[in-house]
Amino acid sequence: MGTGTEGKKSRVLSGMRPTGRLHIGHYFGALQNWVRLQNDPSYECFYFIADWHALTSDYADTSGVPENTLQIMIDYLAAGLDPAKSVLFLQSAVPEHAELHLLLSMVTPLGWLERVPTYKEALENVKDKDLHNYGFLGYPVLQTADIVIYGELDAPLTVPVGEDQVSHVELSREIVRKMNFHFGFAVDLAAMRDPSNATALQVTWETFQGKPSAFSQVSPYTDEAVLRIAAALRKEAIEGGLENFSNRFAPWVEANNAAKKFIRLSPVLREPEVMLTKTPRIPGLDGRKMSKSYGNAITLSETDEEIRKKTKVMVTDPARKRRTDPGNPDVCPVYDWHKLFSTPETLQWAAEGCRTAGIGCIECKAKMADHLIEWIAPVRERRVEYEKNPKRVLEILDAGSKQARVVAQGTMERVREAVFGWGKKRAEIVGSAGKA
């Protein structure tokens, strides 16, 4: 179930960069699961187009971003995302993302970003773009803002990802923990130093350590001891996360008036959780990972003719050098595609025919292409309908962006107050003026 302990729906957040039309790898790697989640009443889904993220590497030429954004939105709708069931929006239409990104960047250590494996890999491997800019380095901070700005403190916040992206969400969790530590956790040193609170401090400290506490009058704690206790509390909160600290110690903070004197627990942001999504193996036409940049993909808008032309030259089992050579379907990209599109009968035909050399690779590819065309036809039909009415597509995107912004604005009101305390300050000023 996706509902939380109080029956609230789990929020789901995910998005894609507008770098071109989506392909079947995107569908089976993400969109198929997004559609499944939106149809589950226990989830409240937010799916966006990350146009700011496109700038982190493609800032030198942004001319393609508007058209790519439109095409990806059409792909979203054609794949089955429903604006009546999901909030579909554009990242840059919700400026609160940028504000939260700025505030999160204030507490994120530089070393955390420099150690991100994908950042180091990109700097080493991407030669046609200059990625030595803050935008690319700070990509994980903006990504964190994108996620947590839609979190509610009393409901789960989940991000559907594959195993290769789990570390990205974990970094987001670390950034949120640090934000919550700085602005949601406080130890009152003055109250701890107050001699009249010595017994309460003893109860708090010994309960924190898991020791039975004797409710007896004790001598005031030295300043050194107070600082040591405060440091231990802070260490537990920052290392385990304020949410874990809260779950572990909130019961006795709430039940124990002693602890309330010294500890304030007010998480500012919800830590995101990983929703591990199993995705099928989807190799590209050349056997490598499917990617637009490799030119080895089938987009959701391909014509029948283009599909047959591209699949005809797909790589197969390298052991089948001649028509009479038996092959191994388990190492053949064509058979991987059969698993996605073909019927059980065709799957059996392809596997047995490959192993016995009863069929040739050309036959196998042609049969797979038949099933792929049959599968993609309704997606393409929906796509054509939306392509005919781009104004309607923009209206859906604009309406979803307005919905998303209402949620984001609510989060930012809470964050701003936690960081700056202007609401409290204004109330003090108004109260003082009223008494004068």
N, C-alpha and C positions, 0 to 999 in steps of 0.2 A: 504493500500500500504506500501511496505517496503522501497521505495526510499525516500531519504532526500529532503530537500528544493531545492537542486541544481541538483536533478535527480540522485544522486549517490545511488548505492545499499546499503541496510542495511547489515552490517556484522553480521553473526550469529555464535556463538561459543559454543560448548558443547563437553563433553568427558566422558569417563568411565574408571574406574580403571581395570587393567587386573587381576582380582581375580578368573577367571574361565570362562567357557562357559556361554553365555548369555541365559536367559530364556524368556518365553513369557511375564513375567512382565516387563522385559527390553524393549521388543518390543512395547507393548501397552503403556508403561509409557514414552518412549523416542523415540525409533527408528522409529516408525510409523510417528511421527511428524517430525523427522529429514528428512525423505524421502519426506514428503509433502513440507517442506521448500526448499529443494534442487531443487524441480521441479517448484518452483515459481520464475520466472525470476527477481523479485524485490529483491531477497536475494542472498548474496554471502556467502556460508556456509563453515565453518571450523570445522571438527569433529576429535577429537584426542583420542589416547589411553594414559591414564595418568599413565605411569609406575613409575614416581617419586613419585606420590601420593601413589602408592602401598607400597612404602618403609616406609611411615610414620608410618604404623602399622605392616608391615610384614618384617621389616628390618632384623630380626633374621634368616630368610631363604628366599633367593631370587631365589632359584633354579627353581621355577615354573614360574617366570615372563616371560622368553622368550616364552615358549610354550603357556602360557595364552594369551600373546600378539598376537601370531599368530592366536589362536583360536578366539579371539575377532575380529580381523581383518576379518577373514573368516565370522563370524557372521554379521559384518557390511555389507559386500558385499552380503551375502545371503539374508539379510533383504531388500536389494534394494538400498543401498547407492552406488552411481555411481561416480567413480573418475573423470569422465568427467564433472560432475556437482558440486561436492564437493571436497574440499581439505581434504584428509584423511591422518593423520600424527601421528607420535610417539613423545610424549612430550620430551623425552631425546635426540632425534635427532635434537632438536632446543635449543642449549645451552643458547640462549638469554633469555629463560624463567627464567633460574637460575640467570642470571645477573640482570634482572628486579626485581625478587623476593628479591635479596639482597638489592637493592636500596630502594624498598618499605618498607623493614623491618626496615630501618633506621628511617622512619618517623611514623611507626605504634606503637601506645602506647601499652604497655604490657597488660594493663587492658582490652583493647578491645578484645584481644585474650582470656584472662582468663574468660571473661564473655560469650563467645559463648556457647549457651545451649548444642549443640551436643558434645562439648569438655568436659564439666562437666559431661554429661550423660555417655560418654564413660569411663571416669576415674572411675566412680562409678560402672559401669556394666560390663566392660570387665576385667575379672580376669585372663585370660590365657596369656595375653601379657602385657609387661611393656610399657605403653604409656607416661611415664614421660620423654619425650624428646622434644627438640625444634622442630624437624620435625613435630611432631603431633600437638604441640601448634601452630606452624606457618603455618599450613595447609591452613588457609584462605588467607594468604599473597601470597603463591605460587599460589593458585587458582585465586587470583586477577591478578597476573602477566600473568597467562595462558589466561585470558580473554582479558585484555586491551592491551596486546602486539599486538593484531590484530585489534585494533581500529584505525580509521582515524579521525582526528579532525573535519572534515567537513561532516561526515556521521554517521548515527545511528549505535550503537553497541548493539546487543541484545543477551540475554541469555534465551533460552527456559527452563522454570522450572515449577514445580508444586508449589502449595501453601506452602508446607513444606520447600521449598528451597528459598523462597523470601528473607528471612533474610540474607542468605549467599550473595546474590547479593547486598543487601543494605549495608552490611559491606564492600564489594568491592568498592561501590560508596563512602563510607566514607574515605577509604584509598586513593582513587584517589583524592578526594577533598583535603586531607591533602598534598598529593604530589604536586598537582597543586598550592596549597597555598604557599608552601615553595619555589617552583622553577618556578612558572609561574605568580606570583603576586608580584609587588614591588611598594613601596611608596618612592618617592625621598624626604627624609627629608631635604637635603641641599637646594633643589629648593624651598621647602615650607618655609624655614627660610629666604630665600632671600627677602629683603625688596622690591625689584622691582617687586616681584611676589605677593604682598599682595592682589591686586585686583583680580588676577586670582585665588588665593586661596579662597577668599571670594565667588567668582562665583562657584567654584568647591564644596565647603562645603554646600552652601545653595541649590545648585541644587541637591546634594546628599540627602539632607533632604526634598526635595520636596517643597522648598520655592522659591518664585520669587526673583530673585537677581537684585539688583540695581547696574548698572555698573558705580560705582563712586570710586574715589580714597579713600582708607582706610588706616588706620595705620597698620604697620607691625604686624603680629601676634606674640604673645609671644611664647617662646619655649614651655611653658606648653600647650598653645592652639594648637600648631603644633602637639605635641605628642598626645593630646587628639583626634584631627582629624584623625591622622594616625591610632590610635588604633581603632577608630570607623570603618574606612574603612577596616582594617584587620579583625575585628570581623565579619563584614557583609560577607566578602569573605570566611572566614573559616567556619562559621556556615551554610551559605546557599550554599556553594560550589562555586568554581570559575566560573563554567559554568553558574549557576544562576546569579551570580554577573555580569558576562559578558553580559548575555542576558538583564539584567535590566539596566545596566549602560553603556554598550559599545556604544550605539547610541550617548549618549551625550559626551562620551570620544572621539569618532571619530569626532563628529561635533563641539566640543568645544575645541579650542586650549588651554584654561585654564586648563582643566582636563588633557590634554596630557602632560602638564609640570610635573605632579606629579604621575600619575598612569600608570603602565605598566600591561597589561593583555595579557598573552601568555600561555594559557593552554598547559600542556605538554602531558597529556593523556586524552582520551575520557572516560567520565563516562558511564559505561554499564547500559542498561535498561532491565527491566524484561519483558519477553514475557510469560505471564501467560498461561500455557498449561493445559487444562482440560483433566485429564486422567480418564479412567474408573476404577471402583473398581476391583482389581485383587487379590483376596485372594489366599493364598497358599493352598495346598492339605489339610492342617490341619485347615484351617480357619484363621490362622495368616497371617501377611504380608508375601508375597512370598519372599523368600531369600534362597540363596545357603547354607548359614550357618545353616538354619533350616532344610534343606533337604526336603523342601516341594514344590519344583519347577519342572516345565517341561521345559527342555532346548530346544533350537531350533534344536538340533541334535538328539532328542529322536526317537527311532524306534516305529513302530506301537505297537509292543508287549509291550514295556516299557510304552507307553502311556496308554494302556488298563489296565495294571497291576497297575499302580500308581493311575489312576482315579477311579478304582474299590473300593479303600479304602478311597476315599475322605469323609470328614465330610459333613453332611447335616443338615437340620433343626433338632435341638435336640428334638423338640416336636414330631417328627415322630418316636416313639419308636417301633411301630408295623406297619406292612404293611397296615393295615386298618385305621391307624390314618391319618387324613388330616394334611397337612403341610402348611407352609407359604414360598413360593419361594423367597420372598423379603429378607429373612434372611438366605438363603441357598447358600453357596459358589458354588455349582454345577450350580445353576441358573445364578449366576454372570458370569460363564464361558459360559453358553448357550448364554448370551447376546453378547459375543465376537465372537462366532464361528457359531452359529446356524441360520437357516433361520427363518423368521417371523412365518411361519407355525409351526415349531418345538418349537419356543418360546411359542406360544399359547398352544400347546399340553402339554408342560412341566408345564406351570403355572396352567392350568385348571386341569390337572391330579394330580398335587401336592395338590391343594386346596381341591379336592374332593376325594382324595385317589384312584383315578382311575388308577394311575400307581404307581409302587413302585420305591424306590430310585435306585435300581439296574438297572431297565429299563432306568430311567432318565440319570444315569451316562453313560450307554452304548451308548445311543443316542448322548449325548454330545461328547463322545469320537469319535464317527463316524465323526462328523463335525470338531472336532479339528484335526483329522488325515487328513481330506480332505483339511483343511486350511494350515496345516504345510507342506504338500507334496511338493509344488513347492519351498518353502524356503529350505527344506532339500535337494532337488535335486540340487539347486544352490550350496548349501554348499558342497555336495559331489564332485562336479566338481572342486571347489577351493581346497578342501582337497587333491585331486589328483595332484595338481600343486602348492605346497607351495612356490616354487621359484617365480612364477608369483605373488602370494600374497605379498611376500617381495618386489618385484619390484614396485608394486603399492604403498606400504607403503613408500618405499624409495623416489619415485618420489613425492609423496604428501608432505613428510617431507622437501624436497628441496624447493618446492613451498612455504610452510609455512615459511621456514627460511628466504626467500627473504623478505617477509612482516615484519617478526620480526626484521630483521637487520635494515630495514628502520626506524622502531619505535625506536630502541635503539640508532640510530644515533641522533635522535631528543632528546631523554631523556638524553643521555650523555652530549650533548651540553648545555641543560638546567641546568643540575646539576653542571657540571665542567667548562663549557665555554672555553674549550680548542681551539675550532675553532676560537673564537674571539681573544683569547690570541695569538695564532699562527699568525693570520692576523696582529695583532699589532706589533709583533716581526719582521715579514717579511717586513711590511710597514716601520718600523723604520730603518731596515737594508738598505732598498732601498733608503732612504733619506740621509743616512750617506755617 
